[in-house]
Amino acid sequence: MTPPVDILIVSYNTKDDLLRCLASIFAHPPASLGSVVVVDNASADGSADAVRAAWPNVRVIAMDRNVGFAAANNRAIQATTSPLILLLNSDTVVPAGAIDTLIDRLLVTNAVAAGPRLVDAGGRPEVSFGRDLTPLAELMQMIRVRLAAGSSALARDYTSRLVRRERDVDWVTGACLLVRREAALAAGMFDQRYFMYEEDVDFCAALRHAGGRILFTPAAEITHLRGRSAGGSPAAVSAYYDRSHLAFYEKHQPGWVPLLRGWLRLRGRTK
């Protein structure tokens, strides 16, 4: 029997996307659905009330301030009990069978976490997995992401081949991340020093350091309306990214921190 899965969504000022995401979940629920929980990070757009009105069976945890992605996910994990946890961005749309397929691949391969292929509204795939962060790995990831966004036939073919094969990876994006609860708790859940960005890479690193495998599988496919869940001004988003980037290197690659700080200073992005 398939173990039940709790679906956890963190939202910040994404009411329309959030309602669309929930509608897709309940139109195509997994075979064994536990709780659906929305943690609203003090949105100003009425998200929490809109969910309560439209989906009274969804548990809404309304924060009194924006605590960030990591802390909000931890709050949702602590509020649920099912053996499996699906972390889902509010700007995703779930097709029929996608969650069950993702669960099946996690269980069959004995991975502790798994992520599906993500595609945009037009069906173009994104690069939603990668190697642990190092300067070289980041350079390669940047090239892959730019190719994925490119319009040439060569770029499209390269990205299509990249996301065609199931494989073990160092991390999968938190936009859609299935994880075993036991493994998530053993890894200490999310490190709350990350307000936004890199928390998923760090979380997957903790899972791997505890001996777990991270799976990317194209057998399941989720639509991701890219970047619409980020919120905030470009300057604020950039500042969040820089702080999280530094935090990751301070924790995992401290030898590179002076160089990274110098690079940010040259670009006027840190004091």
C-alpha positions as CSV (number, residue, x, y, z in Angstrom):
1,M,0.0,0.0,0.0
2,T,1.3,3.4,-0.9
3,P,2.1,5.5,2.2
4,P,0.2,8.8,2.5
5,V,1.8,12.1,1.4
6,D,1.4,15.5,3.0
7,I,1.5,18.4,0.5
8,L,3.1,21.6,1.9
9,I,3.0,24.9,0.1
10,V,4.7,28.1,1.2
11,S,3.0,31.2,-0.2
12,Y,3.8,34.9,-0.3
13,N,1.6,37.3,-2.3
14,T,0.7,34.7,-4.9
15,K,-3.0,34.3,-4.4
16,D,-4.0,33.5,-8.0
17,D,-1.2,31.1,-8.5
18,L,-1.8,29.5,-5.2
19,L,-5.5,28.9,-5.9
20,R,-4.6,27.5,-9.3
21,C,-2.1,25.1,-7.7
22,L,-4.6,23.9,-5.2
23,A,-7.2,23.4,-7.8
24,S,-4.8,21.2,-9.8
25,I,-4.0,19.1,-6.7
26,F,-7.6,18.4,-5.9
27,A,-8.4,17.8,-9.5
28,H,-5.7,15.1,-9.6
29,P,-5.0,14.1,-6.0
30,P,-2.5,11.3,-5.2
31,A,-3.9,7.9,-4.4
32,S,-3.1,8.3,-0.7
33,L,-3.4,12.0,0.3
34,G,-2.7,13.1,3.9
35,S,-2.9,16.8,4.7
36,V,-2.6,19.8,2.4
37,V,-1.0,22.7,4.3
38,V,-0.5,26.2,3.1
39,V,1.9,28.4,5.1
40,D,1.2,32.0,4.3
41,N,4.1,34.3,5.0
42,A,2.0,37.4,5.9
43,S,0.8,38.0,2.4
44,A,-0.9,41.3,1.7
45,D,-3.1,40.0,-1.1
46,G,-5.6,38.0,0.9
47,S,-4.1,34.7,0.1
48,A,-4.9,33.1,3.4
49,D,-8.6,34.1,3.4
50,A,-9.0,33.1,-0.3
51,V,-7.7,29.6,0.5
52,R,-10.0,29.2,3.5
53,A,-13.0,30.3,1.4
54,A,-12.2,28.1,-1.6
55,W,-10.7,25.0,0.1
56,P,-11.9,24.6,3.7
57,N,-10.2,21.2,3.8
58,V,-6.8,22.9,3.4
59,R,-5.0,23.8,6.6
60,V,-3.8,27.4,6.5
61,I,-1.0,28.5,8.8
62,A,-0.9,32.3,8.7
63,M,2.4,33.7,9.8
64,D,2.5,37.1,11.4
65,R,5.5,38.1,9.3
66,N,7.5,36.8,6.4
67,V,9.8,34.2,8.0
68,G,11.2,33.0,4.7
69,F,11.0,29.8,2.7
70,A,13.1,27.5,5.0
71,A,11.4,28.5,8.3
72,A,7.9,28.3,6.7
73,N,8.6,24.8,5.4
74,N,9.8,23.7,8.8
75,R,6.6,25.0,10.3
76,A,4.6,22.9,7.9
77,I,6.7,19.8,8.4
78,Q,6.2,20.1,12.1
79,A,2.5,20.5,11.7
80,T,2.0,17.2,9.7
81,T,2.6,13.5,10.2
82,S,2.5,11.5,7.0
83,P,5.5,9.4,6.0
84,L,6.0,11.3,2.8
85,I,6.2,15.1,2.3
86,L,5.8,16.9,-0.9
87,L,7.2,20.5,-0.9
88,L,5.5,22.4,-3.7
89,N,5.8,26.0,-4.9
90,S,2.6,28.0,-5.2
91,D,3.4,28.7,-8.8
92,T,3.2,25.0,-9.9
93,V,0.4,23.1,-11.6
94,V,0.1,19.4,-11.0
95,P,-1.1,17.2,-13.9
96,A,-3.0,13.9,-13.5
97,G,-0.8,11.1,-12.1
98,A,2.3,13.2,-11.6
99,I,2.4,12.9,-7.8
100,D,1.7,9.2,-7.8
101,T,4.4,8.6,-10.4
102,L,6.9,10.7,-8.3
103,I,6.1,8.7,-5.2
104,D,6.4,5.4,-7.1
105,R,9.9,6.3,-8.4
106,L,11.0,7.4,-4.9
107,L,9.9,4.1,-3.4
108,V,11.1,1.8,-6.1
109,T,14.6,3.3,-6.2
110,N,14.8,3.6,-2.4
111,A,15.8,7.3,-2.7
112,V,15.1,9.6,0.3
113,A,14.1,12.5,-1.9
114,A,13.0,13.0,-5.5
115,G,12.2,15.7,-7.9
116,P,10.3,15.6,-11.2
117,R,11.0,17.2,-14.6
118,L,9.7,20.8,-14.5
119,V,8.4,22.5,-17.6
120,D,7.0,26.0,-18.1
121,A,3.5,26.8,-19.4
122,G,4.7,26.2,-23.0
123,G,6.2,22.8,-22.1
124,R,9.8,23.9,-22.2
125,P,11.9,22.0,-19.6
126,E,14.0,23.8,-17.0
127,V,17.2,22.5,-15.4
128,S,15.8,21.6,-11.9
129,F,18.8,19.6,-10.5
130,G,22.5,19.9,-10.3
131,R,25.8,19.3,-8.6
132,D,26.7,20.6,-5.1
133,L,27.8,24.2,-5.2
134,T,31.3,25.0,-6.2
135,P,32.5,27.8,-8.5
136,L,32.9,25.4,-11.4
137,A,29.6,23.6,-10.7
138,E,27.9,27.0,-10.6
139,L,29.4,28.0,-13.9
140,M,28.2,24.8,-15.5
141,Q,24.8,25.3,-14.0
142,M,24.6,28.9,-15.3
143,I,25.4,27.7,-18.8
144,R,22.8,24.9,-18.6
145,V,20.1,27.3,-17.4
146,R,20.9,29.8,-20.1
147,L,20.8,27.1,-22.7
148,A,17.4,25.9,-21.3
149,A,16.1,29.5,-21.8
150,G,17.6,29.8,-25.3
151,S,15.6,29.6,-28.5
152,S,18.1,27.8,-30.8
153,A,17.4,24.3,-31.9
154,L,20.8,23.2,-30.5
155,A,20.0,24.7,-27.1
156,R,16.6,23.0,-27.0
157,D,18.0,19.7,-28.0
158,Y,20.8,19.8,-25.4
159,T,18.3,20.6,-22.6
160,S,15.9,17.9,-23.8
161,R,18.6,15.3,-23.6
162,L,19.8,16.6,-20.2
163,V,16.4,16.1,-18.6
164,R,15.4,12.9,-20.4
165,R,17.3,10.5,-18.1
166,E,16.5,9.4,-14.6
167,R,19.6,9.8,-12.4
168,D,21.0,10.3,-8.9
169,V,21.9,14.0,-8.4
170,D,23.3,16.2,-5.6
171,W,20.1,18.3,-5.4
172,V,16.7,18.9,-6.8
173,T,14.9,22.2,-6.6
174,G,12.5,22.9,-3.8
175,A,9.9,24.0,-6.3
176,C,8.7,20.3,-6.2
177,L,10.6,18.1,-3.8
178,L,9.3,14.8,-2.4
179,V,11.1,13.6,0.7
180,R,10.7,10.9,3.3
181,R,9.7,12.4,6.6
182,E,12.1,10.3,8.6
183,A,15.0,11.4,6.5
184,A,13.9,15.1,6.6
185,L,13.8,15.0,10.4
186,A,17.1,13.1,10.7
187,A,18.7,15.8,8.5
188,G,17.4,18.6,10.8
189,M,14.9,19.9,8.3
190,F,15.7,23.2,6.6
191,D,18.5,25.4,7.9
192,Q,16.7,28.6,8.7
193,R,19.7,30.8,8.1
194,Y,18.5,30.7,4.4
195,F,15.6,33.1,4.0
196,M,15.3,32.5,0.3
197,Y,17.5,30.6,-2.2
198,E,20.0,27.7,-1.6
199,E,17.9,26.2,1.2
200,D,17.0,23.3,-1.1
201,V,20.6,22.7,-2.1
202,D,21.7,22.7,1.5
203,F,18.8,20.5,2.6
204,C,19.7,17.9,-0.1
205,A,23.3,18.1,1.0
206,A,22.2,17.2,4.6
207,L,20.1,14.3,3.3
208,R,23.1,13.0,1.3
209,H,25.5,13.4,4.2
210,A,23.2,11.2,6.2
211,G,23.6,8.5,3.5
212,G,20.5,9.2,1.4
213,R,20.1,9.3,-2.4
214,I,18.5,12.2,-4.3
215,L,16.7,11.2,-7.4
216,F,15.8,13.3,-10.5
217,T,13.1,11.5,-12.5
218,P,11.5,12.7,-15.8
219,A,8.9,10.0,-15.4
220,A,6.9,12.6,-13.4
221,E,6.4,16.1,-14.9
222,I,5.1,19.3,-13.1
223,T,4.4,22.7,-14.7
224,H,6.4,25.5,-13.1
225,L,5.4,29.1,-13.9
226,R,8.9,30.2,-13.4
227,G,9.9,32.7,-10.7
228,R,6.4,33.9,-9.9
229,S,6.6,32.7,-6.3
230,A,9.7,34.8,-5.5
231,G,7.9,38.1,-4.8
232,G,9.6,41.3,-3.7
233,S,11.6,43.9,-5.7
234,P,14.6,42.8,-7.8
235,A,17.0,44.5,-5.4
236,A,15.5,42.7,-2.4
237,V,15.6,39.3,-4.3
238,S,19.2,39.9,-5.2
239,A,20.1,40.7,-1.6
240,Y,18.4,37.5,-0.4
241,Y,20.3,35.5,-3.0
242,D,23.7,37.0,-2.1
243,R,23.1,36.4,1.6
244,S,22.1,32.8,1.0
245,H,24.9,32.2,-1.4
246,L,27.4,33.4,1.2
247,A,25.8,31.3,3.9
248,F,26.1,28.2,1.8
249,Y,29.8,28.7,1.1
250,E,30.5,29.6,4.7
251,K,28.9,26.3,5.8
252,H,30.2,24.0,3.0
253,Q,33.0,25.7,1.1
254,P,34.7,28.2,3.5
255,G,37.9,28.4,1.5
256,W,36.0,30.2,-1.3
257,V,34.3,32.8,1.0
258,P,37.0,35.5,0.7
259,L,36.9,35.3,-3.1
260,L,33.1,35.4,-3.1
261,R,33.0,38.4,-0.8
262,G,35.6,40.2,-3.0
263,W,33.5,39.5,-6.1
264,L,30.4,40.8,-4.5
265,R,32.2,44.0,-3.3
266,L,33.5,44.6,-6.9
267,R,29.9,44.4,-8.1
268,G,28.7,46.7,-5.3
269,R,26.5,44.1,-3.8
270,T,27.9,43.8,-0.3
271,K,29.7,46.0,2.2
